[in-house]
Amino acid sequence: MLNYVHHNCHDVEVDQRRVLFHIPSSALFNLDPLSAELLDLFKNQGALSAVDLETHFRGRCTPDSLLEALQEFRDLEIISENADQVPANPKVSIEQYPLSTLVLNVNTGCNLGCTYCYKEDLTTPTRGEKMAFDTACSSIDLLLKEGASRERINIVFFGGEPLSNLPLIKAATEYAETRCAELGVTVDFSMTTNATLLKEDTVDWLNAHRFSIAISMDGPAVIHDRHRKTIGGKGTHELVAAKARMLLSRYDSRPVGARVTLTNGNTDLQAIHHHLRDELGFFEVGYAPVTTSDVAVFNLDSDELKTVFEGMKALGQDYLEKALAGSNNGFSNMHQLMTDLHLGSRKALPCGAGVGMLAVDHEGELNLCHRFTGSDLPTFGNVKIGIDKPSLGKFLNKAADRSGRGCETCQIRNLCSGGCYHESYAHDGDPLKPVYHYCDLMRDWVDFGIGIYSRIIDENPAFFDKHVMPRRVNYETTTTH
């Protein structure tokens, strides 16, 4: 008997043809009519004998073509003689931490009072706790030591509002450039900012050092001003839009993106995208739905979350139309999904937090990522003594172990791998619990993406070399997704 291994196989219909998503490898295959019929037979019956197969296909195909299709499915472990085959999710033992990115939380203070901010260590400007230069230098030294195998490293300046500690940013940048020049390492700098403190000379300095910049902005004034306010409660759209226009008019070292936070009542992605991309001129726009805010009023409810995903699909359809015409609509979330499918991403962990990236708080403590600074989650060492590798390894090994979780057999387990640690931590108090509250929507989103990818790769494959792959170096930052 040959048995269908359902947890290794998923297929999607794209324009009246079938596309097979091979789950263990994240590879995509077009199914010919024989393979599609064979797959359906196994899906319906579960297990088939040689007699069953010979009877079903008698006179309809040659034995050789049937055997070839069977062998391809066996090679992919979509069918197997083993009736109890378990998912191929070997336990991962993480012992090396080749950092490529370090996030420096340069100031807990922020000059805005955005109502939905997740930062647990956030304070007002007068109470902001700023990182010292010595801590920043020790952080950079740690990154160079632990990332010694890397030819390129990335330093991210974060906050609060990072530009509220611009002197440190400038000093740390100079120190990093000097140290990296001595070691022959390329260094990139990134920043997410609310833009309100940008000045022309600051923009020119950032441009000279080729910073990758993302601006936090939620859309047109009626949307943006609902939550992104000054500490005194005044909307900031007019100021942020003016600063963004100034920045975009003189910044040419790298593309500039916008990061949108989607909250309760804020689900009109088309209007937001049009304003930020078409009216203001951002290169890309990325969207982050809020489902786990400490203040429940900001969370998207289930119906709104569905509306958000429908809006993402509408932008995705526009992405497809633009891609087939050879252009780019700047939809960051779709770019990321296209990258994962194009590269055949297979994630043992949800992201690089803890392995390729750590975040340093103002005291020099090493946090899992920038979202956890100020939280109750234990830190994993500090920049003076180094990474607490036993504790971090224990955490990551547990995160990589999918046994007993819904992720173990999920069709997108190698693309999602359980979802954001902080999302889980905020929602359930456990960073290792999968984000079950939107699993179905994520599976549907990936199916949609497979359809988009299949159309583009068939009809305009040059799009990936021109628009998708270059952004990995020229645009991506660790803080926009």
Secondary structure in CASP SS format (residue, H / E / C, confidence):
PFRMAT SS
TARGET T0000
AUTHOR 0000-0000-0000
METHOD secondary structure of the structure
MODEL  1
M C 1.00
L E 1.00
N E 1.00
Y E 1.00
V C 1.00
H H 1.00
H H 1.00
N H 1.00
C E 1.00
H E 1.00
D E 1.00
V E 1.00
E E 1.00
V E 1.00
D C 1.00
Q C 1.00
R E 1.00
R E 1.00
V E 1.00
L E 1.00
F E 1.00
H E 1.00
I C 1.00
P C 1.00
S C 1.00
S C 1.00
A E 1.00
L E 1.00
F E 1.00
N E 1.00
L E 1.00
D C 1.00
P H 1.00
L H 1.00
S H 1.00
A H 1.00
E H 1.00
L H 1.00
L H 1.00
D H 1.00
L H 1.00
F H 1.00
K H 1.00
N H 1.00
Q H 1.00
G C 1.00
A E 1.00
L E 1.00
S C 1.00
A H 1.00
V H 1.00
D H 1.00
L H 1.00
E H 1.00
T H 1.00
H H 1.00
F H 1.00
R C 1.00
G C 1.00
R C 1.00
C C 1.00
T C 1.00
P H 1.00
D H 1.00
S H 1.00
L H 1.00
L H 1.00
E H 1.00
A H 1.00
L H 1.00
Q H 1.00
E H 1.00
F H 1.00
R H 1.00
D H 1.00
L C 1.00
E C 1.00
I C 1.00
I E 1.00
S E 1.00
E C 1.00
N C 1.00
A C 1.00
D C 1.00
Q C 1.00
V C 1.00
P C 1.00
A C 1.00
N C 1.00
P C 1.00
K C 1.00
V C 1.00
S C 1.00
I C 1.00
E C 1.00
Q C 1.00
Y C 1.00
P C 1.00
L C 1.00
S C 1.00
T E 1.00
L E 1.00
V E 1.00
L E 1.00
N E 1.00
V E 1.00
N E 1.00
T C 1.00
G E 1.00
C C 1.00
N C 1.00
L E 1.00
G C 1.00
C C 1.00
T C 1.00
Y C 1.00
C C 1.00
Y C 1.00
K C 1.00
E C 1.00
D C 1.00
L C 1.00
T E 1.00
T C 1.00
P H 1.00
T H 1.00
R H 1.00
G C 1.00
E C 1.00
K E 1.00
M C 1.00
A C 1.00
F H 1.00
D H 1.00
T H 1.00
A H 1.00
C H 1.00
S H 1.00
S H 1.00
I H 1.00
D H 1.00
L H 1.00
L H 1.00
L H 1.00
K H 1.00
E H 1.00
G C 1.00
A C 1.00
S C 1.00
R C 1.00
E C 1.00
R E 1.00
I E 1.00
N E 1.00
I E 1.00
V E 1.00
F E 1.00
F E 1.00
G E 1.00
G C 1.00
E C 1.00
P H 1.00
L H 1.00
S H 1.00
N H 1.00
L H 1.00
P H 1.00
L H 1.00
I H 1.00
K H 1.00
A H 1.00
A H 1.00
T H 1.00
E H 1.00
Y H 1.00
A H 1.00
E H 1.00
T H 1.00
R H 1.00
C H 1.00
A H 1.00
E H 1.00
L H 1.00
G C 1.00
V C 1.00
T E 1.00
V E 1.00
D E 1.00
F E 1.00
S E 1.00
M E 1.00
T E 1.00
T E 1.00
N C 1.00
A C 1.00
T C 1.00
L C 1.00
L C 1.00
K C 1.00
E H 1.00
D H 1.00
T H 1.00
V H 1.00
D H 1.00
W H 1.00
L H 1.00
N H 1.00
A H 1.00
H C 1.00
R C 1.00
F E 1.00
S E 1.00
I E 1.00
A E 1.00
I E 1.00
S E 1.00
M C 1.00
D C 1.00
G C 1.00
P C 1.00
A H 1.00
V H 1.00
I H 1.00
H H 1.00
D H 1.00
R H 1.00
H H 1.00
R C 1.00
K E 1.00
T E 1.00
I C 1.00
G C 1.00
G C 1.00
K C 1.00
G E 1.00
T C 1.00
H H 1.00
E H 1.00
L H 1.00
V H 1.00
A H 1.00
A H 1.00
K H 1.00
A H 1.00
R H 1.00
M H 1.00
L H 1.00
L H 1.00
S H 1.00
R H 1.00
Y C 1.00
D C 1.00
S C 1.00
R C 1.00
P C 1.00
V C 1.00
G E 1.00
A E 1.00
R E 1.00
V E 1.00
T E 1.00
L E 1.00
T C 1.00
N C 1.00
G C 1.00
N C 1.00
T C 1.00
D C 1.00
L H 1.00
Q H 1.00
A H 1.00
I H 1.00
H H 1.00
H H 1.00
H H 1.00
L H 1.00
R H 1.00
D H 1.00
E H 1.00
L C 1.00
G C 1.00
F C 1.00
F C 1.00
E E 1.00
V E 1.00
G E 1.00
Y E 1.00
A E 1.00
P E 1.00
V C 1.00
T C 1.00
T C 1.00
S C 1.00
D C 1.00
V C 1.00
A H 1.00
V H 1.00
F H 1.00
N C 1.00
L C 1.00
D C 1.00
S H 1.00
D H 1.00
E H 1.00
L H 1.00
K H 1.00
T H 1.00
V H 1.00
F H 1.00
E H 1.00
G H 1.00
M H 1.00
K H 1.00
A H 1.00
L H 1.00
G H 1.00
Q H 1.00
D H 1.00
Y H 1.00
L H 1.00
E H 1.00
K H 1.00
A H 1.00
L H 1.00
A C 1.00
G C 1.00
S C 1.00
N C 1.00
N C 1.00
G C 1.00
F E 1.00
S H 1.00
N H 1.00
M H 1.00
H H 1.00
Q H 1.00
L H 1.00
M H 1.00
T H 1.00
D H 1.00
L H 1.00
H H 1.00
L H 1.00
G C 1.00
S C 1.00
R C 1.00
K C 1.00
A C 1.00
L C 1.00
P C 1.00
C C 1.00
G C 1.00
A E 1.00
G C 1.00
V C 1.00
G C 1.00
M E 1.00
L E 1.00
A E 1.00
V E 1.00
D C 1.00
H C 1.00
E C 1.00
G C 1.00
E E 1.00
L E 1.00
N E 1.00
L C 1.00
C C 1.00
H H 1.00
R H 1.00
F H 1.00
T C 1.00
G C 1.00
S C 1.00
D C 1.00
L C 1.00
P C 1.00
T C 1.00
F C 1.00
G E 1.00
N E 1.00
V C 1.00
K C 1.00
I C 1.00
G E 1.00
I E 1.00
D C 1.00
K H 1.00
P H 1.00
S H 1.00
L H 1.00
G H 1.00
K H 1.00
F H 1.00
L H 1.00
N H 1.00
K H 1.00
A H 1.00
A H 1.00
D C 1.00
R C 1.00
S C 1.00
G C 1.00
R C 1.00
G H 1.00
C H 1.00
E H 1.00
T C 1.00
C C 1.00
Q C 1.00
I C 1.00
R H 1.00
N H 1.00
L H 1.00
C H 1.00
S C 1.00
G C 1.00
G C 1.00
C C 1.00
Y H 1.00
H H 1.00
E H 1.00
S H 1.00
Y H 1.00
A H 1.00
H H 1.00
D H 1.00
G C 1.00
D C 1.00
P C 1.00
L C 1.00
K C 1.00
P C 1.00
V C 1.00
Y H 1.00
H H 1.00
Y H 1.00
C H 1.00
D H 1.00
L H 1.00
M H 1.00
R H 1.00
D H 1.00
W H 1.00
V H 1.00
D H 1.00
F H 1.00
G H 1.00
I H 1.00
G H 1.00
I H 1.00
Y H 1.00
S H 1.00
R H 1.00
I H 1.00
I H 1.00
D H 1.00
E H 1.00
N C 1.00
P C 1.00
A H 1.00
F H 1.00
F H 1.00
D H 1.00
K H 1.00
H H 1.00
V H 1.00
M C 1.00
P C 1.00
R H 1.00
R H 1.00
V H 1.00
N H 1.00
Y C 1.00
E C 1.00
T C 1.00
T C 1.00
T C 1.00
T C 1.00
H C 1.00
END
